[in-house]
């Protein structure tokens, strides 16, 4: 009974984790597959996510400084030009930081999938994608 419950839990956890990897299970013992899949999923958790180290506030501040300087150089009138440039730079800095975080998250997930895929291949499974 405990073994069946454990295997059922492992299947539920692993089915979500391997959604992007297709394995040909012809001639494969289901218990061995679930065990190997769990171990490969655990190994993939060792992938380190790239932390950009720069907060949205820091990126926005840089964008505001560049924007205000650019507006002033381009002929904006004194303080008003600097304010407009800062507002534009602030918005662009925030958007840039969001895009960078999204790209880092996508790269992180892709690397985890690659680790799981390679692990399953190294254990003798035929991975179709």
Secondary structure as UniProt FT lines:
FT   HELIX           2..17
FT   TURN            18..20
FT   STRAND          23..24
FT   TURN            26..27
FT   HELIX           30..44
FT   TURN            45..46
FT   HELIX           56..73
FT   TURN            74..75
FT   HELIX           78..122
FT   TURN            123..124
FT   STRAND          126..127
//
